């Protein structure tokens, strides 16, 4: 039986562009994983790893024109958006090179022998080592920053883990181009090119997570697909960590005072955030609690003006477009749901942005309106109008886990009077914003891009320096002769690494 072809498709027309590859067979997945496994030792040198990551960034920057052209042809995200995403991808690679150079991610602890303690302490030396081969499942909506050269790949390579990427079918040509650049960067530093490999196809993705030499996985995508892979990872004879980002509603609470103070600004900001990139950001604010009454009406007027001025957009593929059109139609048909600006089909290949409104009390208990508390991928948000603080509390208590939660407050509420609302939002999400919008995730050491299930399947972040921790495990050496210790744990600290010795930072 011939292998199925992998086509690059133009989402603006739905027409195939070119055949890029063929779907990988189980045997080909096995070969890719075994080659990656054999390359583990080559990544042991931290200096080489850091240089490799920087060269990968350099090569991506040099190929910027071709990378952006390929990505735009397959995703319709536009050169401006993709230029910014490539810059972010470059920054991620360089940031992880700095993490590798600095060495704090090794989390070194040394406790010298101390017979005076009860019970006595032996000599103990602890640090973190790479898990092994990492499977990365690329995202549809970020063909660069969350795909082949993205944060999962960069952090895994920084940890010393070879990577096998399951490319997303929406941008296979971009995936192959980026993989070729990363493999060339590896070769320039004497590393096997197989420290980074790409495979295509649904079945390849299933085979990948089940492979006994795959030690961990990172995923960005749908709840349905991510949960299936998560279950497969847990059902293995030797279960592995599965760090999945699955879906997020990203709720916003607007206080009555905030709406009274700056309704026009909040409405415009919400409209811009929820329609950005055709509503295909994982941090799109998809649910808003706004006050009933005049202040809330003014906010909706501003939101209506902003969204009405948003042109139709192309989604990543026609399957997603059809799901969006169907999803908003089903939600709009629910009792007491109105559509001040009707979202849906904007044309044969496009969608139009819009929003729905509903009385908040409809969501305070289980019922058919629960669909409004589920992510609808695309340019739509749901505005629930509340009459009291009790309604806010009741609705927030029913929300699933999220990547973000946003609180819009008035100037006067910054004195601490909004603390209770902030406390209610904190258990709901991994990143809590005040007077901002969640679309935009800074690649910073203090960033956390994750959240309670179903936002993610673990407590880790996929963005920022600590994303490297997903691909490491600690090991302690007890009473081990100096000559047998890894260089990182030796007494003289030849690499000048940050560490804690006898409980004190050295």
N, C-alpha and C positions, 0 to 999 in steps of 0.2 A: 504494500500500500504506500503510495507516494505521500511524502510529508506535505502538510498543508502550507500554502504560501502565506507569507506575512506581507500585507500591502500597506503602504503609506497612503492615507486618504485625505483629501482636501475637505475639511468640514464646511467650507463656504459653499460647496457644491454637492458634496456627498460622493464625488467621483474618485476612483482610485488614481493615485499619482504614479506609483512605481512599486514593483515588488522589491522589498528590502532584504528579506531572508525567508527561511522556512521555519516552521515550529519545531522546536527541539524534541527529539525522541527521549525516552527514558534512558537509553544508552548514552545519548549525547549529554544529558544532564549529569549522569554519573561521571562521564569523562571530565566535564567542566569542574565538578566539585572535587574530584580526585586531583586534578591539576592544581586547583586552588589550595587544597590541603598540602600538597607537596611544596608549595611556595611559602609556607608559613615561616620557615626558618630565615628566609631572605629578608623578612620584615623585622627581624629582631633588633637591628641597629637603629636606634632612635634618630641619630643624625641623618642617616640615609632616608628614613621615613619622612622626616621634616622636609628635607630637600626635595623628595619626590612630590610631596603635596604642593610645594611652592612651584615646582616646574609644571605640574598639572594645571595650576592656576594660570601660569604664564602662557601655556599652549592654548588654553581656552580663550584667553584674552587676544592672542594673536589670530585666532580663528574666529573672532567675534562675528564678522560679517557673515560667514558661512553658517555658523551655529544659529544665529538669529534668523537668517533666511530659512533654514531647514525647520526650525521650531515654529515659525509663523505659518509656514505652508501647511503644517500638520495640525496646528492648534487654533489658528486665527486669533491668537492673543494680542497680536500687534507688535511692531518693532519697539515702540516706547516701553511697553510693559516688559517685553523680553530683554531689552537692554538693561533695565533695572534688575531683572532676575539674574541675568548673567553676572552683573556686578556683585550681587548678593552671593552667588555661587563662588565667585572668585574670593570674596571676603571670607566665606566659610572655610575654604581650603587653607587660606593663609592663617586664619585664626587657629585652626587645629594644628598647623605646623608650629605655631607659637606655644600651644599647649604641650606638644611633644617636647619641644626644646626646654621648656621650663621644668617639666617633670613632676609637678605636684600631683598629677593624675595617678601616679603610682602609689600614692597614699602610704608612704613608708613609715613604719613604726619600729623602733628598736627598744626593747626592754632588756637591760643587762641582768645577769644572774644576781639574785639577792636572797641569800639564805636567811636573812633576818625577818622576812615576811612570813605570815601564817595564812595559808601554807607557803612554803618557799617558792620563789620564782626561778625557773630555769632561764637561760638566755633565749629570748624569743625575738625573731625578726620577721616582719610581715610586709608584704607589698602586693601589688596586683599584677596579674598576668593576662594576656589575651586569651579569649575563649576558644578561638579557632575560626573556621570558615563561617562567614556571616552571609545569610541570604537577604537581599534587599529587594523589596517589591516597590517598583517605581509608581509615583503618583500620576494621575491624569492631568491635574490642573497646574502642576509646576514641572514642566518638561526638563528643567535644569536643576533648580534648587532643591527639589525633592525627588529627583530621579537619578539617572546614572552617575552624574558628578556631584550629587547633592549631599545634604547633611548626614544621612545615614551612611553613605559610602565614605565620606570624608572622615567621619568620627570612627568608623570601624577600621579603616586603614591607619588612622592615627593611633589606634589602640594596638596595632600590630596584627590585625585580622584580615586575611584575604577576603574578597567579596565576589559573590556571584549575584548579578542583578537580573531579576526577571523584569524585562522591559515592559512598559505599558503599551498596549496595542494602539493607543491614540497617537503615539509619536515614535515609531520604530526607527525611522531614518535618523532622527535627532539622537536617539539612544545609541545607534551604531557609530555615528560621528563622534559623539562625546567619549564613547568607550575607546575608540581608536586613539584619541588624544591622550587619555589617561594611560593606556597601554604603552604609547610612545614615551610618555613621561617616565614610566617605570623602567623601560629599557635604557633610557638615558642615564639612569643611576645604577645600572647593573642588576636590576631586579627582574625576575621572570614576569613577562607580560601577563601571565595567568594570575597575578595578584588581583586582577580585575577582569571578570568575564561577564558577557551578556548572553542570556538565553531568552527565547520567545515562546509564547503559547500558554494557554490555560493549563494544559496537562503538565507542562514543564514547571509551572509554578507549584502544582500539587506535588510533583516528584521532588522538587527542591526542598520543601519544608519537611518531607519525610526522610530525606537522605541521612543515613547514620553519621556521615562526616560533617554535616552542617550543625553548628553548635549554637546558633542564635539566629533570629530573624527580625527584620524591621519592615514595617508595612505602613503605607498611607493609602487609604481608599475607603470603600463603602463598609457599612456595618455588616452587611450580608457576607461579602467576600472576606473581610478581615476576620469575622467570627469563625467562618469555616476553616480558615488557615490556622487560627488560634487553637481551635479544637483539635486539628490534626497535629499541631505541635505538642499539645498536651497528651495526645493519645499514643505518641511514639513509645516504643519500649524504653527509651531514655528520653524523657520530655526535655524540651529546650525552652529558653526564654523567648517569648514572642512579644515584641514591642510594636503594637499596632495603634495607629491613629485611625479611628473608624468613622466618626461623625460628630457634629456639634451644632447645637442650636444658637449658642452664644447670646444669651439673654441680656437685655438692657432694661434697667429700671430708671424711669424719669420721675423725680419727685415733683410734687405739685408746685413747690417754690421754684424749682429749676425751670419748669415749663412757663411759669409766670414771668420769670426773669429774662429768658432768652428762647422763646418758643421757635422763632424763625431760624436761629442759629442751629438749634438741636434738630429741627426738621430737615434742614439742608444737609447737615452733617450725616444724619441717618440715611438720607436718600443717596448721598454719594457713596457711603460705605457699603450699603446693601446691594447697590447695583454695580459696584466696581468689578471689572473683569467679568461682566455678565453674571454677577452673583456667584462666581465659581471659586471664591476663596473659602478655605476651611474655617476662617474666622469671620465670615459674613454674619452680621447681626440679624438673625432670622426670627427673633421674637422680642417684642418690646412691651413692657408694662408702662402705659402712659395714663395720666389722670383723665377722668371724665370732666366735663365742664368746659368753660371758656378757654382756659389756658391750654388744655389738651386739644381743643378745636383749632386753636391757632397753630399748634405744633403740626397737626395733620394738614392744615392748609399749606404750610411751608413744605412738608413732605410731598404733598400732591404736586406742587409747582416744580419741585426738584425732579421727582420721578417722571413727571409728564414731559420734562425736557430732555430725558435720557433717550437716546436713539436706540433702535433695535440692535441686538447683538447676536453674534454667532457663538453657540456653545461648542464644547470640545468635540462632540460627535452627535450624530443624529439620534442615537439611542438615548443619550442624556437629554436632548431636546424633547423627545417624545415623552420621556418620564416626567420632565418638568411641566409640560403642557397638561398631561393627565393629572399630575399631582396637584397643581393649583386649581384645576377644574373641580376635583373631588373636594378640596377644602372649601372652595367658594360656594359649593352647593349645600353646605351644612347650615342648619337653622341659625339665624341671627348673625351670620357672617356676611359682611358687605365688602365690596371692592371699589373703593373710591377711585383707584386707578387699576384697571383690570390687567393682571399679568397673563401671559400666555404666548401664543404663536404670533410672531411679528411678520411672518412671511413663510415661504416654503422652507427656508433654511435658517431662519432667525427666530429670536424670541424677544418679547417686549417686557420691560420691567413694570412692576406694580406692587401693590400691597393690599392686604386684607385687614379688616377690623372685626373685633368680636368683644362683647361684654366679658370682663374678666371672670365674672361669677360662673360663666359657662365652663371654665377650665378648673374650677376649684375642686371638682370631684370627677371620678372616672366616668367616661362616657364617649360618645362618638366624636366629640371635639378634641379628643386626645391626639388626633392626627395633626392638630395645630401645634403640638408640642414635639413634633418630629421634624428633623431637618428636611427641607425641600431644596435640593441642589439647583441653584439658578437665581435669577434676579427677583426675589420676592421676600417680603418680610410680613410678619403678623403683628398687628398692634392690638393688644388687649387693653381695654379701657377699664380702669378700676375706680371704685367709689370710696374705698377706705384702705387704711393700712392693713387691716385684717385680710382683705382680698389679696393684697400683695403677698402676704405671708402664706396664705393658702395656696396660691399658684406656685410660688417659689418652692414650696415643700414637695411639689409634684414633678419638678423638672428633673430630667436625666442629667448625667454628668456632662460637663462642657469643657472646651478648651479655654473659653473666656467668659467673663461676666462683667458687665459695665454698669456703673452707677453715675447718673447725671444729676448733679446737685447744684443748688444755688450758692452764691458767694457766702451768704449768711450761714449756710449749713456746714461750711468747712470748719466751724468751731468745734465740731464733735457731735452735733445734733443728728448727723446722719450715720453715726457709728453703728446703730442697731441694724440698719439696712445693709451696711457693708458686711456686718457679721453674718447676716442671712445669706449673702451672696458667696461668701468665702468657701463654704463647703461644696458649692455647686461647680466650681471651676478651678483650673490650674493657674490662670492669670486673671486678676481682678483689676479693672481700670476705673478711674474716676475722671469724669469730664474729658473723655477721649473716645476714640473708636477703635475697635479691635483689629480691623484689617491693616496689617502691618506688624510684622514680628521681628523686632530687632535682634540681630545676631550678637548677643552680649552675654558676658559671664553670668549675670544675674537672671537671664531669661529662663522662663519655664513654659515650654510648649507641650502641654499634656493636660490631663485632667481625669476625674473619675469616669468610670465606664458609663456609656460607650464612647466617650471622647477618646480614651486610650485604654489599652489592656494592661498597662503597668503604671507605676508611679513615676516613671522616668520622663525626661524631656528629650525631644528630638531636635531642639534648637539650643545653641549656646554651648559653652565649654563643657558643661557637665554631661552632655549627650554621650561623651566618650565612655562614661561609666557603665553604659548598657552592655558593652562588649568586653568587660573585664571581670575577673574573679580574684578574690584574695587568697593568698597562700602564706602560711607561716613556717619558718624553719626554726627548729628547737635544738639547742646545744650542738650547732653545726660548726665544724672547723672552718676557720676563715678562708682557707684555700678552696673549700667546696661551696662557699656562698656565691650567689649571683653578685656581680660587681656592684649593683645598686644597694646591696645590704652589707657591704664590707665596712669595717670600722673606720677606715681612712676616708670614706666617701669620695672616691677618686673622680666621680662625675659631678661633685658639688650639687647634689640633689637636695631639695627641701625635704625635711623629715622631722619626726618627733622622736627624741631619744629620752628614755626614762620619763615620759610624760611631758617633756618640754620641747618646744619648737627649737630645732637646732639651726 
